[in-house]
């Protein structure tokens, strides 16, 4: 199997997680700044880490309705599809992952101001792990 790249889209930063080669565990990587170089950095990660697929978080409201974040994540998804077309790219529901990440970091003893640099990638780990758990349940 190949490794998967999880991306938790944000307006300032994107959380990053990468699975192991058995696609059973997700691990955090440093978040990437959401700027004009983001797609190039994602493409470099795909090459460097032998990534076989990308899972991009799709934030929707609890009601299932689209939000401004949903539209923003959809734009990122389309950009990645266009620029990194040699591997599968898909979207995965990431409702409440940031909240779960903040709770986990708080329970680990991190103060909220110390969480800022870690919460995006922690949310990416939760999102990617949820995807992997769904794969492995089949």
C-alpha positions as CSV (number, residue, x, y, z in Angstrom):
1,X,0.0,0.0,0.0
2,X,1.0,3.6,-0.3
3,X,0.8,6.4,2.1
4,X,-2.0,9.0,2.1
5,X,-1.7,12.7,2.7
6,X,-4.4,14.4,4.7
7,X,-5.0,18.1,4.4
8,X,-7.2,20.1,6.7
9,X,-7.9,23.3,4.8
10,X,-7.9,26.7,6.6
11,X,-7.8,30.2,5.5
12,X,-4.3,30.9,7.0
13,X,-2.8,27.5,7.5
14,X,-3.6,23.9,6.3
15,X,-3.1,21.1,8.7
16,X,-1.1,18.2,7.4
17,X,-1.1,14.5,8.3
18,X,0.5,11.5,6.6
19,X,-0.5,7.9,7.0
20,X,1.8,5.0,7.5
21,X,2.3,2.6,4.5
22,X,-0.3,0.2,5.8
23,X,-2.9,3.0,5.9
24,X,-3.8,2.3,9.5
25,X,-2.3,5.3,11.4
26,X,-2.2,9.0,10.7
27,X,0.7,11.2,11.9
28,X,1.0,15.0,12.1
29,X,3.3,17.0,10.0
30,X,3.9,20.8,10.4
31,X,1.0,22.9,9.0
32,X,1.6,24.7,5.8
33,X,0.8,28.4,5.2
34,X,-2.1,28.9,2.9
35,X,-0.4,31.1,0.3
36,X,0.5,31.0,-3.4
37,X,3.2,28.3,-2.7
38,X,0.8,25.8,-1.0
39,X,0.1,23.6,-4.0
40,X,3.8,23.4,-4.8
41,X,4.6,22.4,-1.2
42,X,1.9,19.7,-1.3
43,X,3.3,18.4,-4.6
44,X,6.7,18.3,-3.1
45,X,5.4,16.3,-0.1
46,X,3.7,13.9,-2.5
47,X,7.0,13.2,-4.2
48,X,9.2,13.2,-1.0
49,X,6.9,10.9,1.0
50,X,5.8,8.6,-1.8
51,X,2.2,9.6,-1.4
52,X,-0.4,7.6,-3.3
53,X,-3.5,9.7,-2.6
54,X,-4.7,12.9,-1.0
55,X,-7.6,13.3,1.3
56,X,-8.8,16.9,1.7
57,X,-11.1,17.9,4.5
58,X,-14.6,19.2,3.6
59,X,-16.0,21.3,6.3
60,X,-19.8,21.4,6.3
61,X,-22.2,22.7,8.9
62,X,-23.7,20.2,11.4
63,X,-26.9,20.6,9.4
64,X,-25.1,19.5,6.3
65,X,-25.3,22.9,4.6
66,X,-22.4,24.6,2.9
67,X,-20.6,27.4,4.7
68,X,-17.9,29.9,3.6
69,X,-15.3,27.3,4.8
70,X,-17.0,24.7,2.6
71,X,-16.6,26.9,-0.5
72,X,-13.0,27.7,0.4
73,X,-12.1,24.0,0.9
74,X,-13.8,23.2,-2.5
75,X,-11.6,25.7,-4.2
76,X,-8.5,24.2,-2.7
77,X,-9.7,20.7,-3.7
78,X,-10.1,21.9,-7.3
79,X,-6.7,23.5,-7.3
80,X,-5.1,20.3,-6.0
81,X,-7.0,18.2,-8.6
82,X,-5.7,20.4,-11.4
83,X,-2.1,20.5,-10.3
84,X,-1.6,17.1,-8.8
85,X,-3.5,14.9,-11.2
86,X,-1.4,11.7,-11.2
87,X,-2.8,10.4,-7.9
88,X,-6.3,10.1,-6.5
89,X,-7.6,13.2,-4.7
90,X,-10.8,13.1,-2.7
91,X,-12.7,15.0,-0.1
92,X,-13.8,13.8,3.3
93,X,-16.2,15.2,5.9
94,X,-14.2,16.9,8.6
95,X,-17.0,18.2,10.8
96,X,-15.8,19.0,14.4
97,X,-12.2,17.9,13.8
98,X,-10.8,21.2,15.0
99,X,-12.9,21.1,18.1
100,X,-11.8,17.5,18.8
101,X,-8.2,18.6,18.2
102,X,-8.5,21.5,20.6
103,X,-10.0,19.2,23.3
104,X,-7.2,16.6,22.9
105,X,-4.5,19.2,23.1
106,X,-6.1,20.8,26.2
107,X,-6.3,17.3,27.8
108,X,-2.6,16.9,27.0
109,X,-1.9,20.0,29.0
110,X,-1.3,22.5,26.3
111,X,-2.6,26.0,26.9
112,X,-4.8,27.5,24.2
113,X,-2.1,29.9,23.0
114,X,0.4,27.1,22.7
115,X,-2.1,25.0,20.7
116,X,-2.2,27.5,17.7
117,X,0.8,26.0,16.0
118,X,-0.5,22.4,16.5
119,X,-4.2,22.4,16.2
120,X,-4.4,22.5,12.4
121,X,-2.3,19.4,12.0
122,X,-4.0,17.7,14.9
123,X,-7.3,18.2,13.1
124,X,-5.7,16.8,9.9
125,X,-4.7,13.7,11.9
126,X,-8.3,13.2,13.2
127,X,-9.8,13.7,9.7
128,X,-7.3,11.4,8.0
129,X,-7.6,8.8,10.8
130,X,-11.4,8.8,10.4
131,X,-10.9,8.2,6.7
132,X,-8.5,5.4,7.3
133,X,-10.8,3.8,9.9
134,X,-13.6,3.8,7.3
135,X,-11.3,2.1,4.8
136,X,-10.2,-0.5,7.2
137,X,-13.8,-1.3,8.3
138,X,-14.7,-2.4,4.8
